[in-house]
Amino acid sequence: MLKRGLILFLASTLFFSCAPERLREAEEVVAQADSLRAAGQMYGIDAGDSATLAQAYETLGSLSLFNFHFSPSYAHACYHYGRLLREKDNPVEAMQCFINASHTRTRDYHILGRVYSNIGSLCHLAGEFQLSYDMYERSAEMFLQCGDSTAYFYALNDMAFELAEQGKKEEALALVRQISTSCSDANVISLLNLAKITLYYRVCEYDTVLLISNQLDGYYATGYALRARAYWHLEQKDSALYWAKVVLDMPTSSNQDRYNMIYIILNGDSTLQTEEVLHLSERRADIEAKILVPLHKKYAVAANLLRQDLRKKPWSFYIIPISIGLLLIICLLTFYARRIHSEKTQKEEILHTVQQQQTAHMQHKQKDIELACEAIRKSSDWQQEIHWKEYNILCQYIDKHCFFVVQKLKEKKLLTEREIRLCILVLIGGFSDKQMAELLYYGEKSIRGMKRYAAQKLGTSSANLRMFLMEL
């Protein structure tokens, strides 16, 4: 009687916590998302509403007890919502969705294979290649269990790619040979070439990179980007420049590829006009500051979230014996309080990690600026080196070596040309008031006032002006 009563109590609690109508609607949303995926589309992008999918994910997720989910659709909801979050550049919450799916104990190995594949992709984008390999290996195991041979070979190719990224030549080539002899799918074989190009680039065998890249299909921009970089390392700058421009014009090229190709063009094309140099430099800086750095931080946090999950001891599959029913009821009542506390702690850890990464990134850039300024100070002909008398070229030079500090000052639209030149001298450092007055054709007694006035415009003080410019 006690056992039957407890089971009835738990079942009724879960049932009334989620109304049957809401549950049915959530199941219908997931079924529609499955249909769209089968047709090569995504729920929330090609059809359907993202808020509706999010609600379905929350509704089905509420039907759980001790991490045991009572809805068979919950794993699918996690997968679809995670894919949507990835599409919207939210890898941290996407990773959490995929982790939740991996904990559902579903026997739907095909959806689990897709879940682990996405986890592997997120780890790859974070630069965690070994962790990515481990996740792709789990994905391959899932596809093998459900008998999906094509997806299985795609997962093996992903594993080979992660080995290539780590420069593990023998292991990667062994996996490539296994796929080549067992798989006849043309797309998989084509992807193998990309894995091999990546491998030989990582181990600095650039001639082999060029040889294999001749076999690439036009779709794989990354392969051609590696071809351009291989030419660059072989000091064949004309060829590197040609392929860099090809990659830059390809719609399938990634932001990382564009960032690398712009570097080759800037340093390899001597015919560029000043305006073109400035435009490309600004474009490359925007890609780094607005896309690559923020996204990499997010992917790093997502990978850290996975590592935390892997370190956790798994929940016991078996519920505490019914004989200690009183303790079971207490655990049920405290479960939601612990969950709220865990989420708060997790968010605080993520915030702390992001803050640490931001501080380290700032310190690294400031160190680079200090080195650049020190090199200028030690130069025997520093004015000629930085083009002191040619204002536009001077601004470009300082921007190139000091992370676009002049451009940021100009964007404020507060300072005159002479005040910007003063800021450049302050940033370089080592000049006395008399020296700065001579360089700016200004009275020695007035230079302090000019410096103080410029600092006030920027919202700082004369004493803190250099640090302000370093942090800008």
Buried (B, 14 or more C-beta within 10 A) or exposed (E): EEEEEBEEBBEEEBEEEBEEEBBEBBBEBBEBBBEBBEEEEBBBEEEBEBEBBBBBBBBBBBBBBBBBBBBBBBBBBBBBBBBBBBEEEBBBBBBBBBBBBBBBEBEBBBBBBBBBBBBBBBBBBBEBBEBBBBBBBBBBBBBBBBEBEEBBBBBBBBBBBBBBBBBBBEBBBEBBEEBEEEBEBEBBBBBBBBBBBBBBBBBEBBEBBBBBBEBBEEEBBBBBBBBBBBBBEBEBBEBBBBBBBBBBEBEEBBBBBBBBBBBBBBEBBEEBEEEEBBEBBEBBBBBBEEBBBEBBBBBBBBBBBBEEBEEEEEEEEEBEEEEEBEEBBEBBEEBEEEEEEEEEEEEEBBEEBBEEBEEEEEEEBBEEBBEBBEEBEEEEEBEEEBBBEEBEBBBBBBBBBBBBBBBEBBEEEBBEEBBBBBBBBBBBEEBEBEEBBEBBEBEEEEBEEBBBBBBEBBEBEBEEBBEBBBEB
